[in-house]
């Protein structure tokens, strides 16, 4: 099992809507098929005054690249990204989520 | 089971040492007794140019306050905090870790 942490910014003017769309089932079923478990999202306004979203998830498959390609090819997942992307603000220089550096895992 | 996400700043000049001390066993055994599972730490330099540490963990007990009181009373845990605290930089207005707002959990 691999643990991942990632971060992206969120626009202030749409973060209420962002929270609201995440109350629904979203694409949880597709994430599960792609071997993703325990996807957890947290919001935080950081000292720079901007909103950020932090995600933790676990990957339990044996080919992460192949599973992400499958996920990104699913029409419902593409629709989900089209819904969420405009509400997110990648870190400067990033195109989407920024993968964070893991330093400590307590089994 | 309750999921937690929290954030704190790290001083640039000691973050190598911070990573190094986390290579050892630390207080993992005490966290386990205090019903904490899956403690995962990630580092990220944010757009404000500063280093931050993001932690995800799960609490599987039935009295979080009591378990944290027990943990904080353990001499080895106090020594661990005395080691780590000077390397951490709480967010403005915070005294230690800042609990982040959860918005989405995928079972």
Backbone of each chain as ProteinMPNN parsed JSONL, in Angstrom:
{"seq_chain_A": "XXXXXXXXXXXXXXXXXXXXXXXXXXXXXXXXXXXXXXXXXXXXXXXXXXXXXXXXXXXXXXXXXXXXXXXXXXXXXXXXXXXXXXXXXXXXXXXXXXXXXXXXXXX", "coords_chain_A": {"N_chain_A": [[0.845, -1.198, 0.0], [0.574, 2.192, -0.893], [1.045, 5.462, 0.365], [-0.253, 8.682, -0.272], [0.143, 12.237, -0.356], [-1.231, 15.332, -1.206], [-1.538, 18.696, -2.553], [-3.502, 21.592, -3.354], [-4.605, 24.833, -4.466], [-7.637, 26.64, -3.609], [-10.265, 28.558, -5.009], [-11.553, 31.396, -3.371], [-14.123, 32.395, -3.938], [-15.636, 30.273, -4.831], [-15.575, 28.238, -2.996], [-17.553, 27.409, -1.231], [-19.354, 26.189, -2.939], [-17.696, 24.212, -3.841], [-17.358, 22.631, -1.56], [-19.995, 21.779, -1.346], [-20.503, 20.228, -3.685], [-18.964, 18.104, -3.019], [-20.391, 16.808, -1.124], [-22.031, 15.016, -2.288], [-22.084, 11.738, -3.981], [-20.115, 11.879, -5.913], [-17.26, 10.723, -7.579], [-16.649, 8.439, -6.236], [-17.036, 5.689, -6.542], [-15.618, 5.152, -8.87], [-13.006, 5.801, -8.109], [-12.566, 3.773, -6.288], [-12.546, 1.509, -7.952], [-10.238, 2.097, -9.3], [-8.365, 1.402, -7.479], [-7.925, 3.123, -5.344], [-7.991, 4.124, -1.999], [-9.467, 5.363, 1.045], [-9.616, 8.156, 0.591], [-9.136, 11.37, 1.612], [-10.041, 14.647, 2.333], [-8.99, 17.879, 3.31], [-9.526, 21.269, 4.321], [-7.823, 24.404, 4.469], [-7.12, 27.71, 5.457], [-4.274, 29.372, 4.713], [-1.279, 31.035, 6.07], [-0.712, 32.922, 4.065], [-3.104, 33.95, 3.445], [-4.684, 32.662, 1.648], [-6.876, 30.028, 0.452], [-6.442, 26.525, 0.784], [-6.421, 23.115, -0.288], [-5.951, 19.966, 1.059], [-5.066, 16.682, 0.387], [-5.224, 13.269, 1.325], [-4.474, 9.982, 0.428], [-4.692, 6.42, -0.214], [-3.053, 3.974, -2.185], [-3.75, 0.873, -3.484], [-3.23, -0.834, -5.553], [-1.207, -2.398, -8.182], [-0.119, -1.016, -10.261], [0.163, 2.067, -10.597], [0.281, 4.136, -12.549], [-1.046, 2.993, -14.755], [-3.612, 2.576, -13.625], [-4.362, 5.228, -13.082], [-4.468, 6.244, -15.651], [-6.605, 4.75, -16.655], [-8.614, 5.744, -14.952], [-8.679, 8.486, -15.659], [-9.663, 8.295, -18.176], [-12.3, 7.764, -17.989], [-15.545, 8.789, -18.772], [-17.317, 9.879, -16.79], [-15.517, 10.613, -14.825], [-14.05, 12.551, -16.159], [-16.0, 14.471, -16.489], [-16.347, 15.131, -13.818], [-13.873, 16.299, -13.218], [-14.036, 18.486, -14.925], [-15.966, 19.876, -13.619], [-14.766, 20.471, -11.147], [-12.191, 21.553, -11.63], [-12.219, 24.394, -12.412], [-12.641, 25.539, -9.944], [-10.422, 25.137, -8.527], [-7.004, 26.054, -7.778], [-4.027, 25.662, -8.974], [-0.755, 25.298, -7.445], [1.824, 27.795, -7.951], [3.41, 27.227, -11.022], [2.612, 24.617, -11.169], [0.486, 22.122, -12.757], [-1.732, 20.806, -11.9], [-2.726, 19.066, -9.057], [-0.233, 19.216, -6.479], [2.171, 16.951, -5.577], [3.052, 16.016, -2.323], [5.987, 15.811, -0.2], [6.6, 12.824, 1.41], [7.442, 12.109, 4.802], [7.141, 10.523, 6.995], [5.652, 7.647, 8.161], [3.432, 5.969, 10.123], [2.791, 2.797, 10.831]], "CA_chain_A": [[0.0, 0.0, 0.0], [1.326, 3.45, -0.95], [0.307, 6.617, 0.861], [0.013, 9.91, -1.008], [-0.374, 13.512, 0.138], [-1.134, 16.323, -2.271], [-2.112, 19.996, -2.198], [-3.878, 22.5, -4.442], [-5.339, 25.977, -3.952], [-9.066, 26.741, -3.948], [-10.717, 29.945, -5.121], [-12.462, 31.792, -2.296], [-15.499, 32.686, -4.362], [-16.384, 29.051, -5.16], [-15.27, 27.115, -2.108], [-18.812, 26.876, -0.702], [-19.862, 25.272, -3.962], [-16.759, 23.083, -3.867], [-17.737, 21.754, -0.441], [-21.32, 21.235, -1.613], [-20.462, 19.13, -4.661], [-18.308, 16.95, -2.396], [-21.33, 16.099, -0.248], [-22.619, 13.933, -3.084], [-21.216, 10.559, -4.165], [-18.98, 12.202, -6.777], [-16.732, 9.604, -8.375], [-16.081, 7.507, -5.255], [-17.043, 4.327, -7.075], [-14.534, 5.022, -9.853], [-11.753, 5.786, -7.342], [-12.425, 2.44, -5.691], [-12.14, 0.586, -9.025], [-8.849, 2.448, -9.625], [-7.514, 0.961, -6.357], [-7.679, 4.203, -4.387], [-8.73, 3.941, -0.751], [-9.29, 6.323, 2.132], [-9.385, 9.505, 0.068], [-9.56, 12.31, 2.657], [-9.724, 16.027, 1.954], [-9.067, 18.889, 4.367], [-9.355, 22.644, 3.854], [-7.137, 25.275, 5.414], [-6.644, 29.016, 5.0], [-2.88, 29.416, 5.149], [-0.868, 32.385, 6.472], [-0.716, 33.873, 2.949], [-4.468, 34.448, 3.293], [-5.378, 31.91, 0.599], [-7.441, 28.718, 0.795], [-5.801, 25.363, 0.18], [-7.04, 21.81, -0.08], [-4.949, 18.925, 1.25], [-5.671, 15.362, 0.229], [-4.471, 12.068, 1.679], [-5.125, 8.759, -0.046], [-3.876, 5.203, -0.274], [-3.162, 3.221, -3.435], [-3.563, -0.536, -3.134], [-3.011, -1.643, -6.75], [0.2, -2.677, -8.479], [0.332, -0.2, -11.397], [-0.493, 3.357, -10.348], [0.159, 4.88, -13.809], [-2.116, 2.375, -15.551], [-4.91, 2.836, -12.987], [-4.723, 6.641, -13.25], [-4.856, 6.397, -17.057], [-7.962, 4.226, -16.758], [-9.51, 6.685, -14.268], [-8.802, 9.726, -16.42], [-10.356, 8.022, -19.443], [-13.719, 7.529, -17.719], [-16.34, 10.0, -19.038], [-17.83, 10.498, -15.56], [-14.394, 11.244, -14.129], [-13.721, 13.773, -16.908], [-17.041, 15.459, -16.127], [-16.055, 15.557, -12.447], [-12.745, 17.227, -13.287], [-14.51, 19.726, -15.551], [-16.73, 20.58, -12.59], [-13.903, 20.909, -10.032], [-10.984, 22.273, -12.051], [-12.303, 25.868, -12.349], [-12.703, 25.989, -8.547], [-9.106, 24.888, -7.937], [-5.947, 26.981, -8.181], [-2.755, 24.952, -8.765], [0.366, 26.087, -6.943], [2.576, 28.383, -9.059], [4.276, 26.295, -11.75], [2.009, 23.28, -11.243], [-0.669, 22.061, -13.668], [-2.872, 20.318, -11.122], [-2.297, 18.813, -7.694], [1.197, 19.089, -6.196], [2.449, 15.828, -4.689], [3.888, 16.45, -1.203], [7.049, 14.875, 0.166], [6.311, 12.063, 2.633], [8.631, 11.876, 5.619], [6.911, 9.695, 8.181], [4.44, 6.828, 8.151], [3.31, 5.133, 11.304], [1.921, 1.697, 10.395]], "C_chain_A": [[0.88, 1.248, 0.0], [0.453, 4.593, -0.456], [0.723, 7.868, 0.084], [-0.577, 11.11, -0.267], [-0.214, 14.539, -0.961], [-1.888, 17.584, -1.884], [-2.443, 20.788, -3.457], [-4.614, 23.679, -3.806], [-6.806, 25.908, -4.346], [-9.436, 28.217, -4.019], [-11.746, 30.243, -4.016], [-13.919, 31.868, -2.74], [-16.296, 31.427, -4.679], [-16.181, 27.928, -4.138], [-16.512, 26.564, -1.405], [-19.389, 25.844, -1.668], [-18.987, 24.017, -4.018], [-17.096, 22.079, -2.76], [-19.047, 21.042, -0.755], [-21.266, 20.068, -2.595], [-19.798, 17.891, -4.059], [-19.197, 16.236, -1.374], [-21.975, 14.923, -0.972], [-21.636, 12.781, -3.271], [-20.016, 10.829, -5.068], [-18.549, 11.015, -7.608], [-16.107, 8.554, -7.453], [-15.996, 6.087, -5.79], [-15.904, 4.109, -8.072], [-13.17, 4.988, -9.16], [-11.497, 4.392, -6.777], [-11.955, 1.428, -6.741], [-10.672, 0.834, -9.394], [-7.905, 2.168, -8.453], [-7.103, 2.074, -5.399], [-8.579, 3.991, -3.175], [-8.507, 5.14, 0.16], [-8.95, 7.721, 1.639], [-9.983, 10.503, 1.064], [-9.11, 13.709, 2.288], [-9.925, 16.957, 3.145], [-8.835, 20.26, 3.759], [-8.646, 23.475, 4.91], [-6.816, 26.619, 4.754], [-5.243, 29.189, 5.581], [-2.472, 30.864, 5.46], [-0.789, 33.392, 5.326], [-2.115, 34.388, 2.647], [-5.293, 33.663, 2.289], [-5.834, 30.541, 1.098], [-6.708, 27.606, 0.061], [-6.547, 24.099, 0.575], [-5.917, 20.773, 0.0], [-5.638, 17.573, 1.176], [-4.687, 14.277, 0.635], [-5.206, 10.903, 1.045], [-4.132, 7.614, -0.103], [-4.119, 4.497, -1.6], [-2.819, 1.765, -3.156], [-3.355, -1.436, -4.352], [-1.527, -1.887, -6.984], [0.699, -1.923, -9.712], [-0.402, 1.139, -11.345], [-0.733, 4.114, -11.658], [-0.995, 4.322, -14.64], [-3.485, 2.673, -14.949], [-5.336, 4.3, -13.139], [-5.109, 6.921, -14.703], [-6.287, 5.898, -17.26], [-8.964, 5.223, -16.167], [-9.765, 7.93, -15.118], [-9.504, 9.543, -17.759], [-11.852, 7.82, -19.245], [-14.508, 8.822, -17.92], [-16.84, 10.677, -17.755], [-16.714, 11.176, -14.77], [-13.991, 12.543, -14.828], [-14.735, 14.874, -16.597], [-16.772, 16.026, -14.731], [-14.903, 16.569, -12.433], [-13.169, 18.561, -13.904], [-15.317, 20.569, -14.564], [-15.79, 21.218, -11.56], [-12.749, 21.808, -10.469], [-11.106, 23.801, -11.933], [-12.336, 26.405, -10.915], [-11.364, 25.812, -7.85], [-8.066, 25.839, -8.535], [-4.612, 26.278, -7.924], [-1.684, 25.874, -8.197], [1.155, 26.646, -8.127], [3.513, 27.364, -9.706], [3.706, 24.891, -11.885], [0.834, 23.307, -12.221], [-1.915, 21.569, -12.946], [-2.424, 20.199, -9.674], [-0.768, 18.787, -7.602], [1.38, 17.963, -5.18], [3.378, 16.3, -3.572], [4.909, 15.368, -0.853], [6.701, 14.148, 1.463], [7.572, 11.938, 3.478], [8.378, 10.864, 6.725], [5.596, 8.955, 8.044], [4.467, 5.914, 9.36], [2.322, 4.013, 10.999], [0.76, 1.473, 11.379]], "O_chain_A": [[1.816, 1.354, 0.792], [-0.723, 4.689, -0.807], [1.906, 8.079, -0.182], [-1.634, 11.022, 0.358], [0.842, 14.609, -1.589], [-2.758, 17.563, -1.013], [-1.768, 20.676, -4.48], [-5.185, 23.54, -2.724], [-7.176, 25.212, -5.291], [-8.987, 29.024, -3.205], [-12.665, 29.464, -3.766], [-14.827, 31.46, -2.016], [-17.52, 31.496, -4.787], [-16.574, 26.789, -4.389], [-16.538, 25.394, -1.022], [-19.847, 24.775, -1.264], [-19.481, 22.907, -4.217], [-17.12, 20.868, -2.976], [-19.201, 19.854, -0.471], [-21.902, 19.038, -2.374], [-20.028, 16.771, -4.516], [-18.819, 15.201, -0.825], [-22.41, 13.957, -0.346], [-20.504, 12.831, -2.788], [-19.018, 10.11, -5.012], [-19.369, 10.374, -8.264], [-15.159, 7.867, -7.833], [-15.028, 5.369, -5.538], [-15.302, 3.036, -8.121], [-12.282, 4.24, -9.568], [-10.37, 3.898, -6.786], [-11.088, 0.597, -6.471], [-9.951, -0.096, -9.755], [-6.771, 2.647, -8.442], [-6.074, 1.986, -4.729], [-9.771, 3.714, -3.309], [-7.498, 5.838, 0.061], [-8.089, 8.392, 2.208], [-11.186, 10.483, 1.326], [-7.942, 13.934, 1.969], [-10.899, 16.838, 3.888], [-8.06, 20.414, 2.814], [-8.847, 23.271, 6.108], [-6.305, 26.663, 3.635], [-5.058, 29.154, 6.797], [-3.21, 31.802, 5.159], [-0.796, 34.598, 5.575], [-2.306, 35.166, 1.713], [-6.473, 33.956, 2.092], [-5.264, 29.976, 2.03], [-6.393, 27.725, -1.123], [-7.203, 24.028, 1.614], [-5.05, 20.709, -0.871], [-6.663, 17.348, 1.82], [-3.494, 14.347, 0.338], [-6.433, 10.836, 1.114], [-2.917, 7.804, -0.048], [-5.25, 4.43, -2.081], [-1.738, 1.456, -2.655], [-3.307, -2.658, -4.217], [-0.694, -1.624, -6.115], [1.818, -2.159, -10.166], [-1.449, 1.315, -11.967], [-1.811, 4.671, -11.865], [-1.817, 5.074, -15.163], [-4.424, 2.99, -15.68], [-6.521, 4.589, -13.305], [-5.984, 7.747, -14.96], [-7.084, 6.537, -17.948], [-10.001, 5.518, -16.762], [-10.903, 8.37, -15.278], [-9.895, 10.519, -18.4], [-12.597, 7.716, -20.22], [-14.186, 9.843, -17.311], [-16.795, 11.902, -17.641], [-16.942, 12.197, -14.12], [-13.634, 13.52, -14.17], [-14.382, 16.046, -16.461], [-16.941, 17.221, -14.484], [-14.958, 17.572, -11.721], [-12.728, 19.625, -13.471], [-15.352, 21.796, -14.652], [-15.991, 22.362, -11.153], [-12.374, 22.729, -9.743], [-10.197, 24.445, -11.409], [-12.087, 27.59, -10.692], [-11.178, 26.272, -6.723], [-8.23, 26.352, -9.642], [-4.114, 26.287, -6.799], [-1.701, 27.081, -8.436], [1.161, 26.041, -9.199], [4.309, 26.719, -9.023], [4.245, 24.066, -12.623], [0.258, 24.362, -12.486], [-3.034, 21.889, -13.348], [-1.817, 21.12, -9.127], [-0.095, 18.379, -8.548], [0.831, 18.004, -4.08], [4.399, 16.928, -3.854], [4.729, 14.189, -1.159], [6.526, 14.785, 2.502], [8.653, 11.688, 2.945], [9.333, 10.389, 7.341], [4.548, 9.566, 7.835], [5.428, 5.176, 9.577], [1.12, 4.267, 10.918], [-0.068, 0.587, 11.166]]}, "seq_chain_B": "XXXXXXXXXXXXXXXXXXXXXXXXXXXXXXXXXXXXXXXXXXXXXXXXXXXXXXXXXXXXXXXXXXXXXXXXXXXXXXXXXXXXXXXXXXXXXXXXXXXXXXXXXXX", "coords_chain_B": {"N_chain_B": [[-14.174, 5.24, 13.764], [-12.15, 8.12, 13.591], [-11.015, 10.623, 11.387], [-8.231, 12.783, 11.13], [-6.762, 15.885, 10.124], [-3.936, 17.959, 10.129], [-1.863, 20.912, 10.447], [1.35, 22.51, 10.504], [4.025, 24.909, 10.681], [7.476, 24.584, 9.59], [10.815, 25.225, 10.571], [13.217, 26.383, 8.292], [15.99, 26.069, 8.75], [16.296, 23.865, 10.354], [15.054, 21.697, 9.194], [16.16, 19.491, 7.928], [17.252, 18.096, 10.061], [14.894, 17.604, 11.363], [13.61, 15.817, 9.628], [15.419, 13.745, 9.901], [15.27, 12.903, 12.616], [12.813, 11.776, 12.493], [13.213, 9.434, 11.192], [13.82, 7.481, 12.962], [12.363, 5.329, 15.541], [10.904, 7.029, 17.164], [8.025, 8.031, 18.873], [6.235, 6.076, 18.217], [5.192, 3.745, 19.374], [3.902, 4.709, 21.63], [1.932, 6.334, 20.491], [0.371, 4.365, 19.335], [-0.644, 3.041, 21.587], [-2.216, 5.089, 22.499], [-4.357, 4.917, 20.831], [-4.023, 5.921, 18.251], [-3.754, 5.701, 14.773], [-2.085, 5.051, 11.632], [-0.515, 7.374, 11.242], [0.595, 9.914, 9.281], [2.971, 11.914, 7.698], [3.628, 14.755, 5.723], [5.715, 16.926, 3.801], [5.826, 20.285, 2.587], [6.816, 23.028, 0.605], [5.273, 26.033, 0.59], [3.448, 28.489, -1.444], [4.074, 30.901, -0.151], [6.689, 30.707, 0.342], [7.553, 29.406, 2.559], [8.212, 26.52, 4.671], [6.026, 23.8, 5.354], [4.359, 21.365, 7.383], [2.267, 18.652, 6.996], [-0.105, 16.636, 8.526], [-1.768, 13.511, 8.667], [-4.013, 11.497, 10.434], [-5.569, 8.696, 12.13], [-8.035, 8.124, 14.581], [-8.895, 5.647, 16.802], [-10.036, 5.135, 19.218], [-12.346, 5.681, 22.024], [-12.399, 7.967, 23.492], [-11.057, 10.699, 22.897], [-9.957, 13.005, 24.118], [-9.198, 12.065, 26.667], [-7.314, 10.098, 25.924], [-5.364, 11.702, 24.686], [-4.561, 13.222, 26.837], [-3.394, 11.245, 28.407], [-1.301, 10.535, 26.667], [0.195, 12.918, 26.531], [1.144, 13.017, 29.078], [3.13, 11.187, 29.267], [6.506, 10.61, 29.965], [8.422, 10.023, 27.914], [7.078, 10.946, 25.667], [6.902, 13.648, 26.241], [9.579, 14.309, 26.143], [9.992, 13.885, 23.433], [8.404, 15.9, 22.309], [9.781, 18.086, 23.297], [12.045, 17.867, 21.8], [11.1, 18.207, 19.167], [9.478, 20.548, 19.109], [11.02, 23.057, 19.01], [11.738, 23.036, 16.356], [9.531, 23.417, 14.944], [6.991, 25.668, 13.679], [4.329, 27.203, 14.686], [1.209, 28.123, 13.076], [0.285, 31.575, 12.601], [-1.124, 32.837, 15.562], [-1.736, 30.358, 16.537], [-1.024, 27.745, 18.961], [0.143, 25.295, 18.721], [-0.134, 22.531, 16.62], [-2.408, 23.171, 13.911], [-5.673, 22.279, 13.531], [-7.169, 20.998, 10.615], [-9.974, 21.674, 8.427], [-12.147, 19.091, 7.748], [-13.512, 17.941, 4.66], [-14.251, 15.837, 3.068], [-14.542, 12.431, 2.921], [-13.642, 9.357, 1.742], [-14.759, 6.255, 2.078]], "CA_chain_B": [[-12.847, 5.779, 13.452], [-12.165, 9.531, 13.212], [-9.848, 11.054, 10.63], [-7.773, 14.132, 11.448], [-5.716, 16.508, 9.321], [-3.428, 19.123, 10.847], [-0.745, 21.578, 9.767], [2.223, 23.38, 11.299], [5.195, 25.315, 9.912], [8.783, 24.055, 9.995], [11.921, 26.151, 10.302], [14.109, 25.933, 7.216], [17.346, 25.733, 9.186], [16.343, 22.589, 11.087], [14.148, 20.677, 8.659], [16.938, 18.267, 7.682], [17.3, 17.389, 11.345], [13.521, 17.173, 11.641], [13.402, 14.578, 8.855], [16.306, 12.705, 10.413], [14.76, 12.321, 13.861], [11.616, 10.983, 12.183], [13.602, 8.129, 10.638], [13.846, 6.541, 14.081], [11.042, 4.866, 16.003], [10.163, 8.115, 17.802], [7.068, 7.616, 19.915], [5.186, 5.306, 17.52], [4.552, 2.786, 20.279], [2.988, 5.446, 22.506], [0.78, 6.731, 19.671], [-0.475, 3.179, 19.152], [-1.372, 2.821, 22.838], [-3.203, 6.171, 22.596], [-5.391, 4.661, 19.821], [-3.763, 6.628, 16.997], [-3.318, 4.812, 13.697], [-1.849, 5.595, 10.285], [0.013, 8.733, 11.321], [1.353, 10.149, 8.043], [3.429, 13.293, 7.62], [4.121, 15.214, 4.424], [6.312, 18.269, 3.82], [5.604, 21.062, 1.37], [7.105, 24.458, 0.613], [4.074, 26.645, 0.044], [3.742, 29.666, -2.262], [4.638, 32.004, 0.634], [8.131, 30.465, 0.452], [7.85, 28.75, 3.842], [7.994, 25.075, 4.776], [4.93, 23.36, 6.225], [4.215, 19.935, 7.62], [0.865, 18.254, 7.04], [-0.236, 15.303, 9.114], [-3.052, 12.822, 8.624], [-4.028, 10.316, 11.303], [-6.875, 8.146, 12.475], [-8.219, 7.834, 16.007], [-9.799, 4.495, 16.861], [-10.536, 4.951, 20.579], [-13.67, 6.255, 22.268], [-12.283, 9.183, 24.306], [-9.875, 11.342, 22.329], [-9.377, 13.921, 25.106], [-8.531, 11.258, 27.69], [-6.13, 9.457, 25.342], [-4.334, 12.716, 24.462], [-4.036, 13.568, 28.165], [-2.486, 10.157, 28.768], [-0.118, 10.636, 25.808], [0.99, 14.092, 26.898], [1.713, 12.819, 30.409], [4.214, 10.207, 29.2], [7.814, 11.279, 29.922], [9.059, 9.897, 26.596], [6.37, 11.817, 24.722], [7.296, 15.031, 26.558], [10.931, 14.487, 25.589], [9.838, 13.961, 21.976], [7.906, 17.25, 22.009], [10.872, 19.042, 23.562], [12.963, 17.741, 20.675], [10.489, 18.675, 17.908], [8.846, 21.866, 19.192], [11.823, 24.195, 18.521], [11.903, 22.955, 14.901], [8.228, 23.712, 14.351], [6.565, 27.066, 13.707], [2.86, 27.212, 14.593], [0.593, 29.176, 12.273], [0.021, 32.762, 13.424], [-2.272, 32.737, 16.455], [-1.877, 28.994, 17.056], [0.009, 27.38, 19.935], [0.809, 24.085, 18.218], [-0.742, 22.149, 15.356], [-3.721, 23.697, 13.558], [-6.561, 21.249, 12.991], [-7.769, 21.445, 9.366], [-11.392, 21.348, 8.268], [-12.382, 17.979, 6.824], [-14.738, 18.102, 3.846], [-14.573, 14.708, 2.204], [-13.919, 11.142, 3.279], [-14.062, 8.261, 0.879], [-14.512, 5.047, 2.89]], "C_chain_B": [[-12.986, 7.243, 12.998], [-10.88, 9.881, 12.473], [-9.515, 12.503, 10.96], [-6.729, 14.582, 10.429], [-5.247, 17.751, 10.05], [-2.173, 19.65, 10.166], [0.046, 22.424, 10.752], [3.398, 23.775, 10.402], [6.455, 24.645, 10.433], [9.854, 25.094, 9.67], [12.851, 25.564, 9.252], [15.429, 25.389, 7.743], [17.424, 24.397, 9.92], [15.523, 21.48, 10.433], [14.883, 19.4, 8.262], [16.982, 17.419, 8.952], [15.92, 16.836, 11.695], [13.201, 15.864, 10.907], [14.198, 13.432, 9.475], [15.742, 12.066, 11.697], [13.509, 11.486, 13.602], [11.935, 9.657, 11.503], [13.62, 7.059, 11.733], [12.449, 6.175, 14.527], [10.23, 5.965, 16.69], [9.27, 7.62, 18.913], [5.927, 6.805, 19.306], [4.443, 4.367, 18.444], [3.552, 3.479, 21.204], [1.736, 5.892, 21.741], [-0.188, 5.56, 19.523], [-1.292, 2.9, 20.408], [-2.481, 3.864, 23.004], [-4.261, 6.084, 21.489], [-5.252, 5.495, 18.547], [-3.207, 5.635, 15.983], [-2.958, 5.631, 12.46], [-1.387, 7.047, 10.312], [0.937, 8.943, 10.13], [1.7, 11.628, 7.94], [3.975, 13.591, 6.225], [4.668, 16.63, 4.576], [6.028, 18.985, 2.511], [6.06, 22.504, 1.58], [5.949, 25.14, -0.105], [4.43, 27.925, -0.718], [4.267, 30.87, -1.473], [6.136, 31.8, 0.878], [8.53, 29.714, 1.708], [7.511, 27.262, 3.8], [6.861, 24.762, 5.747], [4.894, 21.835, 6.276], [2.722, 19.642, 7.757], [0.773, 16.834, 7.556], [-1.665, 14.803, 8.969], [-2.966, 11.682, 9.631], [-5.451, 9.9, 11.623], [-6.911, 7.829, 13.967], [-9.274, 6.744, 16.145], [-10.33, 4.227, 18.275], [-11.914, 5.571, 20.757], [-13.613, 7.472, 23.183], [-10.981, 9.89, 23.938], [-9.173, 12.224, 23.369], [-8.589, 13.146, 26.162], [-7.244, 10.632, 27.142], [-5.007, 10.474, 25.099], [-3.733, 13.176, 25.797], [-3.033, 12.506, 28.626], [-1.17, 10.297, 27.99], [0.797, 11.763, 26.279], [1.613, 13.977, 28.291], [2.878, 11.833, 30.392], [5.565, 10.916, 29.075], [8.488, 11.189, 28.546], [8.376, 10.774, 25.557], [6.742, 13.278, 24.969], [8.694, 15.313, 26.022], [10.88, 14.657, 24.072], [9.36, 15.367, 21.563], [8.996, 18.295, 22.233], [11.915, 19.03, 22.45], [12.398, 18.424, 19.428], [9.989, 20.116, 17.96], [9.712, 23.003, 18.645], [12.012, 24.195, 17.004], [10.607, 23.279, 14.176], [7.86, 25.18, 14.551], [5.047, 27.089, 13.557], [2.355, 28.336, 13.69], [0.292, 30.376, 13.177], [-1.245, 32.598, 14.26], [-2.468, 31.356, 17.048], [-0.773, 28.715, 18.073], [0.771, 26.133, 19.516], [0.244, 23.782, 16.836], [-2.072, 22.874, 15.154], [-4.537, 22.584, 12.913], [-7.208, 21.774, 11.703], [-9.219, 20.978, 9.265], [-11.57, 20.194, 7.291], [-13.601, 18.264, 5.963], [-15.126, 16.827, 3.131], [-13.82, 13.479, 2.653], [-14.494, 10.062, 2.393], [-13.752, 6.939, 1.579], [-13.734, 3.985, 2.108]], "O_chain_B": [[-13.814, 7.567, 12.147], [-9.79, 9.483, 12.883], [-10.406, 13.346, 11.058], [-5.927, 13.787, 9.94], [-6.069, 18.525, 10.542], [-1.509, 18.938, 9.413], [-0.504, 22.979, 11.703], [3.73, 23.05, 9.463], [6.501, 24.193, 11.577], [9.806, 25.753, 8.632], [13.222, 24.393, 9.32], [15.933, 24.379, 7.252], [18.515, 23.852, 10.088], [15.314, 20.431, 11.042], [14.282, 18.326, 8.262], [16.779, 16.205, 8.924], [15.795, 15.744, 12.25], [12.612, 14.941, 11.47], [13.72, 12.301, 9.562], [15.741, 10.844, 11.841], [13.177, 10.597, 14.386], [11.039, 8.847, 11.264], [13.455, 5.872, 11.451], [11.464, 6.652, 13.964], [9.008, 5.856, 16.793], [9.707, 6.877, 19.792], [4.8, 6.833, 19.8], [3.229, 4.199, 18.333], [2.499, 2.927, 21.526], [0.624, 5.838, 22.267], [-1.406, 5.734, 19.578], [-2.474, 2.567, 20.327], [-3.539, 3.579, 23.565], [-4.977, 7.052, 21.234], [-6.235, 5.746, 17.85], [-2.317, 4.841, 16.287], [-3.451, 6.742, 12.262], [-1.824, 7.856, 9.494], [1.939, 8.243, 9.98], [0.831, 12.49, 8.077], [4.689, 12.781, 5.633], [4.161, 17.427, 5.365], [5.992, 18.363, 1.45], [5.741, 23.126, 2.593], [5.681, 24.855, -1.272], [5.566, 28.394, -0.653], [4.851, 31.776, -2.067], [6.778, 32.617, 1.538], [9.707, 29.414, 1.907], [6.667, 26.809, 3.028], [6.746, 25.369, 6.811], [5.328, 21.136, 5.361], [2.012, 20.292, 8.524], [1.479, 15.94, 7.089], [-2.63, 15.551, 9.123], [-1.959, 10.976, 9.682], [-6.404, 10.651, 11.413], [-5.94, 7.329, 14.534], [-10.4, 6.891, 15.669], [-10.994, 3.218, 18.509], [-12.572, 5.94, 19.785], [-14.656, 7.968, 23.611], [-9.948, 9.702, 24.58], [-7.948, 12.197, 23.488], [-7.467, 13.512, 26.509], [-6.211, 10.636, 27.813], [-3.832, 10.153, 25.281], [-2.543, 13.481, 25.876], [-1.972, 12.825, 29.162], [-0.082, 10.196, 28.557], [2.008, 11.587, 26.407], [2.505, 14.75, 28.641], [3.548, 11.663, 31.41], [5.75, 11.735, 28.174], [9.058, 12.17, 28.069], [9.037, 11.291, 24.656], [6.881, 14.056, 24.025], [8.97, 16.4, 25.515], [11.616, 15.459, 23.498], [9.853, 15.941, 20.592], [9.124, 19.255, 21.473], [12.578, 20.033, 22.187], [13.116, 19.131, 18.719], [10.066, 20.832, 16.961], [9.211, 23.839, 17.893], [12.394, 25.21, 16.422], [10.582, 23.402, 12.951], [8.35, 25.843, 15.465], [4.529, 27.005, 12.443], [3.002, 29.375, 13.559], [0.07, 30.212, 14.377], [-2.307, 32.262, 13.735], [-3.274, 31.184, 17.962], [0.277, 29.357, 18.056], [1.919, 25.94, 19.915], [0.153, 24.668, 15.986], [-2.78, 23.158, 16.12], [-4.15, 22.021, 11.889], [-7.742, 22.883, 11.697], [-9.632, 20.024, 9.924], [-11.185, 20.306, 6.127], [-14.611, 18.766, 6.458], [-16.243, 16.737, 2.623], [-12.593, 13.493, 2.751], [-15.71, 9.888, 2.317], [-12.588, 6.548, 1.66], [-13.444, 2.914, 2.641]]}, "name": "protein", "num_of_chains": 2, "seq": "XXXXXXXXXXXXXXXXXXXXXXXXXXXXXXXXXXXXXXXXXXXXXXXXXXXXXXXXXXXXXXXXXXXXXXXXXXXXXXXXXXXXXXXXXXXXXXXXXXXXXXXXXXXXXXXXXXXXXXXXXXXXXXXXXXXXXXXXXXXXXXXXXXXXXXXXXXXXXXXXXXXXXXXXXXXXXXXXXXXXXXXXXXXXXXXXXXXXXXXXXXXXXXXXXXXXXX"}
